[in-house]
Amino acid sequence: MTPRTRMNVYFDPALLKQVEALALRRNISKSAIVEAAVASFLSGDTTEKLEAAMSRRLDRLGRQVGALDEDLAVLGETLALFVRFWLTFTPPMSDTAQAAARAKGAERFDGFMQTLGKRLATGDRFLKELSRDVDSLAGDDQMEASKPSGDPA
C-alpha cells in the first residue's frame, strides 16, 4: 500500500451526504471516492472519456428511438388496417337496431378496457406477442423447408 498524506477538506453538507451514500452503496471508503474524483478532475483525458461515454449513450438512445419508431409504425398500420376492415365489413343498421347495438357496444368496450388494464398491469404487450408469433412462424417455415420431400428424385 502506498503511503497516504492526511488532508482536511470542507464539503457542503448535501455533497457530503451524497459521498457517504455512494460509499455505502459501493462499499468503499469516502476517501477512495474523493481521491478518484480528484484524480479524474486532474487527468488530461477527461474530456475524451466524457465524449466517448456521451457518444455511447447517444448511440444507445438512437437505437432505442429507432425501435420505438418501428413499434409506433406497426401500431399505426395495425390500427389503420383494423379501421379499414371494420368500415368495409360492418353493414349499416336501421334506426330500431341502433339502440341495441349501442348497448352491446358499450358492454364490449367495458370488457375491452378491463382486458387492456389487465394486460398493461401484467406487462403483456401486443408487439412482444407479435414478434414471438412471427419468430415461431419463421421457425416452423424453416423446419418445413428443411424436411426432405416424400418424392424420390
N, C-alpha and C positions, 0 to 999 in steps of 0.2 A: 504494500500500500504506500502511495506517495505521501510525503508529509503535507499536512494542511496548515494553513495560517488562519487564525480566527479573525473575523471581521464583523463588526456590529453594523447592522443596516436597519433603517426605519422604513416601515411599509404603511401604506394606507390600510386601515382595518379591514375594509372589504377585500382588498387584494390579498392580504394575509389569510383571510378565510378561504379564498379560492385556492391558494397554495396549499393550505392544510388539507382541504378537501381532496385535491389532486394527490397529495401524498398518501392519504388514506386509501383512495381508490386504487392507486398503482402499487401500494405497499412499498414505498420508497421514502427516503428522508426528505424533509423540506430543503435541507442543504443541497441535496442532489438535484432537486428541481431548480433551485435558484442558480446553481452552478451551470446546469445545462442551458438555462435561459440566457445567462450572461455570455456563455461560450457561443451560443447561436447568434446572439446580438453582435458579438465582436468578429465573427467569422466573415471573411470577404465574399464567400459564395452563397450567402444567404439569399440574395436576390434571385440567383439562378435556381436554387432549390425551391424557393417560393413560386417562381414562374412555372417550374416543372410540375409542382403539386397542383397549382391552379389549372394548368393545361390538362392534366389527367382528370381533374374534377369536371372541367368544362366538356371534355370528350365524353365522359360518362353521362353527364346531363344531356348532351346532344343525342346520345344513343337512346336515353330514356324518353326524350321528347319525340324522337323518331318512332319509337314503339307506341307511344301514346297516340301519335298522329295516325299510325296504321290502325290501331284499335278503333279510333274515332271514325275513320273511313269505313271500316267494317260495320260498325254500328249504324252509321248513316245509310249505307247501302241496304242493310237489313231492314231498317225502318221504311225506306222508300219502297223496297220490294213488297213488304207487308201491306203498305197502304195501297199500292197499285193492285195487288191481288184482291184486297178487301173491297176496293171500289169497283173492280171488274166483276167480281162474282157475287156481290151482295145485291139481291133484287130489291127494287123499290117496294114499299109497303103501303097498304091502304091506311086511311086515317084511323079506322077502327082497330087495326092491329098494332098501331104505333104505341099506344099506352102500355100494352102488354110487353112489347119489345123494349120499351124504356125501363120498365120494372126489371125485366130479365137482364138487361144490360147493366143496370145499377148493381144487381146481385153479382153478376160476373166480375164487374170492376172491383167490388169489395173483395172478392176472392183473389183476384189478381194482385191487389195491393197487399193483402195478407201474405201471399206467397212471395212477393217481391221483398217484403220486410224480412221474412224468414231467411231468404237466400242471402240478402245483404248482411244479416246478423251472423250467419254461419260462414260467410266468406266465399260461398259458391258464386262463380261468375260465368256468364254465358260464353265469353271469349275463351276461358280456360277449358270449358267443356267442348267448345267448337274445335280448339286446337287438339284436344285429346281424341275427339271423334275423327278428325282429319288424319291425325297420325295413325290411328288404328286402321282406318280405311286404306291408307297408303301401305301399311304393313300387310294387310290382307291382300291387296293387289300384288304386292311383291311376292308373297307366298304363292299366289295363284300363278303368277308368271314363271316362278321357278319350278313348279311341278312339271314333271315330264308328261307329255301328252300321251293319251292312250293309243294313238295311232302309230303302228310301227312304220318306220320310214325306209 
